[in-house]
Each structure stands twice: as C-alpha cells, then as structure tokens.
C-alpha cells in the first residue's frame, strides 16, 4: 500500500478484523518495524500512539502517569518552585551575586510558565481526567482494570498534544459523556489525527477522510463514515454493472 497525508489531516481507518488496521498504526508510530517499505516524516514532528493494550509503569499513581504527558511543563514548574525555596537559604540571600543569578533564572522560567499557561496545569489535568472518567489521581496503577488503564493512557496522550495523533479504538471503555468529550476534542484538534474505530458517530464527526483496508489494498474516500458508505456502495454498483456488461 501507499499512504501519504498532509499535516493537519483527520483520517479514519476502516477494515475487517485482521485486515491490518492496528498494524498500519504501529508502523506509522515506529512500534512495528517488521515490514518492507519506508516511513518518512518531516523533521521535528512528534508522534503519539494509543495502543489497544497500553503498558503503564505499575510503580506509579494515575496522576504520575497523566503528568508524563506534560513532563516538560512539570519540570519547569518544579524548577521554579525549587528556586523559590532557595531564596530562603542564608547562603543565597546573603550573597548578592547568587540572588541576582537566581532572580534572572526565575524570570526566564516565569516567561515559559506564562507562555504555556502552566499556572493552570493542575486545573487542566483535573478537567481532562474527569472528562475521561479516570480513576482518582492517587490510585496505584497496579490495581487498575484494563479499561481504566486505557482511559489513563488516553488522557496522558491527549494532553501531550503530539503533531500526529494515532488512536486505536479510542472510545473503548468510555462512557457516553467521555465519547462526546472526545468527539469535540478531536474535531477541534489543530494537528494530524489518524483513528482506527468502529464508532460510526465518532468517524462522522471527527474525520474528513476514510481509509478502507480490504483484500490487501487501501482505498481512500473523502468525508466521514456515512459518505464513505455512500461512495463505496456506488463503487460496488459500478463494478457489478461492469462485470454484468462483460458477461
């Protein structure tokens, strides 16, 4: 197969079980290297992938896992708070040079925090976790069910905001409110989205192109799920008419 798409595309992938949908996502994500061919990205693009069975660090809590999606922002906030603590040390506030260096460093960190609205990080994480019905932030990962792990992994991925977002059956284990929230999130997501899903409503609302894998071939259709069904029916009717004519 050959597949290419522009930055910002919203693509749904359909096909029967075993047709290669998950394998295609794994190849794009760089998880599966057992193939012949090439994958090319423009330099500097980040890729985020939600697998059907994500692997999480069982020594951590739910909040620890979710924060991995904003690790850079968390690190900036931690460094900022560390500097605040250092201002209270005698060896610092009694030394004008050390104070000046710390104040300059703190000013740079504050600019980063302001630019990313990191002051609202805790509120943002809480809203995302609530929307996806994640377990309590203090819950150990090791006690989570498979569905809970999926929701936590999805939350971590979405707040990461990768340039290319790869989702394998993202609505599995989501309640109705979570599905609606995800539909709205993906519809307004400013970057590329590639979704494997059997959720007709999600594909109608969140994607602009459908890729159909069938008989080891890939066919592309413009529109959501309903438009795909219409175009594919027309294509099959044309093929049948051609066969009938040849007979």
Rosetta blueprint (number, residue, H / E / L):
1 X L
2 X L
3 X L
4 X L
5 X L
6 X L
7 X L
8 X L
9 X L
10 X E
11 X E
12 X E
13 X E
14 X E
15 X E
16 X L
17 X L
18 X L
19 X L
20 X L
21 X H
22 X H
23 X H
24 X H
25 X H
26 X H
27 X H
28 X H
29 X H
30 X L
31 X L
32 X L
33 X L
34 X L
35 X L
36 X L
37 X L
38 X L
39 X L
40 X L
41 X L
42 X L
43 X L
44 X L
45 X L
46 X L
47 X E
48 X E
49 X E
50 X E
51 X L
52 X L
53 X L
54 X L
55 X L
56 X L
57 X L
58 X L
59 X L
60 X L
61 X E
62 X H
63 X H
64 X H
65 X H
66 X H
67 X H
68 X H
69 X H
70 X H
71 X H
72 X H
73 X H
74 X H
75 X H
76 X H
77 X H
78 X H
79 X H
80 X H
81 X H
82 X H
83 X H
84 X H
85 X H
86 X H
87 X L
88 X L
89 X L
90 X H
91 X H
92 X H
93 X H
94 X L
95 X L
96 X H
97 X H
98 X H
99 X H
100 X H
101 X H
102 X H
103 X H
104 X H
105 X H
106 X H
107 X H
108 X H
109 X H
110 X H
111 X H
112 X H
113 X H
114 X H
115 X H
116 X L
117 X L
118 X H
119 X H
120 X H
121 X H
122 X H
123 X H
124 X H
125 X H
126 X H
127 X H
128 X H
129 X H
130 X H
131 X H
132 X L
133 X L
134 X L
135 X L
136 X L
137 X L
138 X L
139 X L
140 X E
141 X H
142 X H
143 X H
144 X L
145 X L
146 X H
147 X H
148 X H
149 X H
150 X H
151 X H
152 X H
153 X H
154 X H
155 X H
156 X H
157 X H
158 X H
159 X H
160 X H
161 X L
162 X L
163 X L
164 X E
165 X E
166 X E
167 X E
168 X E
169 X L
170 X L
171 X L
172 X L
173 X L
174 X L
175 X L
176 X H
177 X H
178 X H
179 X H
180 X H
181 X H
182 X H
183 X H
184 X H
185 X H
186 X H
187 X H
188 X L
189 X L
190 X L
191 X L
192 X E
193 X E
194 X E
195 X E
196 X E
197 X L
198 X L
199 X L
200 X H
201 X H
202 X H
203 X H
204 X H
205 X H
206 X H
207 X L
208 X L
209 X E
210 X E
211 X E
212 X E
213 X E
214 X E
215 X L
216 X L
217 X E
218 X E
219 X E
220 X E
221 X E
222 X E
223 X L
224 X L
225 X H
226 X H
227 X H
228 X H
229 X H
230 X H
231 X H
232 X H
233 X H
234 X H
235 X H
236 X H
237 X H
238 X H
239 X H
240 X H
241 X H
242 X H
243 X H
244 X H
245 X H
246 X H
247 X L
